[in-house]
Amino acid sequence: MQDPSRFELATDANFVEHLYLAANPDVARHVAAGGDAWKHFERHGRTEGRKQLTRAAAGLPGTRAEAKYARFAPLLDASAGAGGDFRFLDKADSFPVSYGAAAHDLGDYDAESANPGLSDFVETVRGNPDRLYLDVGCGRRTRTFDNCLYLEVYSSVSADLVIEPACRYPIADASLDGIGCFAVMEHMTEPWVAATEFARMLKPGGTVFIDYPFLVPVHGYPSHYYNATREGLARLFDSGFERIKLATERNQTPDHALHWQLNGLAEALTDANLREELRGMTVGALMDEPAGSPLWQRIMAAMPEAARATFAAGNTLIARKL
């Protein structure tokens, strides 16, 4: 019979695979036969109220956040990359900590991004527990790992480091085995600087995992600056990197762009009857409608300026030098 003082409820926030397996011999046997501990927790353990061994019972000191801080503290360097501009705000022996001037909080965002992250990155982090990784712009991850540092520009529930959005990072040179950044670089003021920073922080042989949108509308208030073609993404990492993959993944295929554009366009219309007219058209009829036709003129007339900017095909700037 389990000693209740040695066990705790397993949750998304505290899940540690080997502690979960120590408390659940049936799952351990399942994993030994080729199963997956996290998938078991997702599908069964969460709803069944499964427990895991506590860190104290396993002979591990401190809390999970304290242990993670001790592991990553040697990498934290406010002078790295930023030329000393960062200021260490929250000095503690546990995550989360903050660097630099706070710029955003969750209230600035329409919604907090919540997803597991790119599967290639997740499986690499999971499969290499002795190596160290960084997740830039983590939002709210559905699962976090003790060998990965999660970074944001606001206090997300998953963030270990909260930094000012400067595209420079308070992390030592050549200290990381991998860096993941997913649907984030379009929101950076200087993505080319961030790419240089990623190269600086990676060890020789380290890997970047980048998901970079192209044909998507303006999104992610309070900032969206640069979408990129496949060639534009490649150019950010064409110096000093050996290319492993450059592809359009399942979450990036044209159907996602079309669904986002067409539904967003319809929902933005101020004329409900026109919205239904647009929705009632066949795909062929919509494809046959040339840009600037009377129909599209009516649609543009019923579209607020903010929506015109969100779904625009392009923009024009005229400026005078001061």
C-alpha positions, 0 to 999 in steps of 0.5 A: 500500500502506498504511503500517501506522504510519499506521493502527489497528484500528477498534473500538467505542471509537475509531471516528471516521467520517472517519478510518474513511473515510480508510482505506477508500476503498470505504466512502467510495464507499459513503457518497458513494452514500448508505450509512452508515459506522457501519452498515458497521462494525457489519455488516462492518468489525468482523469484517473487522478494518477499520482507520482512520487514526490521529489523528496521521496525520490531523494531529490532536493528542493522543488522542481523549479528550484532544481531547474534553476540550479541547473540553468543558473550557470548559463544566465548571463545578463551581459551576454548578447545585450551588451550589459543592457539587461537588468536582473529584476527578480533574483531568486533561487527558483524560476521564474525570473525576469530580465530587463524592463517589463513590456507586456502582460497577458492582458495585452494579448487577445489570447494566450497561445497554448500548444505542445510545440513542434513535435521534432523539438519536443521529441528531441528535448524529451529524448536527450534529458542530459542536454539543455534547450531553450524555447523562445516565445513559449506562450503556454505549453501543454507540457514542459521539460526540466532540461528546457528553459522556457522564455517569454516577454510576459509572465506566461504560466510556462515561462522560466525567464521573462525578458524585455522584447529586445531580440537579445537574450541573457544566456551565455555563449555556446551553452545550449544544445538546441533552440526552438522558436515556433510562430514567434519570429514574425512578432520580433522587431529584428528577427535577423538579430534573433537569428544571430543570437540563436547562433551565439547561444548554440554549442557547436553542433547545436540545432535550431527548430523554427516554425515561421509563418508566411501567408497568414493575416496580421495576428498576435497583438500587440506586435506583428512585423515580418512574415517570411517566405521559405527562402527568407527563413532559409536566409536567416540561417544560411551562414554557419548552419548545415540545413537538415530540413526546410519544408512545409509541415502539416500545420503550415499547408495552404488550407490553413492560410485559406481557411484563416483568410476567408473566415476572417474576411467574412467575420470582419464584414459589418454587413451581415447580409453581405457576409451571408452572400459571400459564404453562399458563393461556390468556391468556383464563383469566388475564384472567378471573381476578379480583384476590384470587381463590383462584388469585391468593392462592396466587400471592401466598403463593408470592411473596417480599416483595421480588418483591411490592414489585417488581411491586406495583400500589401501596404505602401509607405511614403516617408520624408527624411528628417 
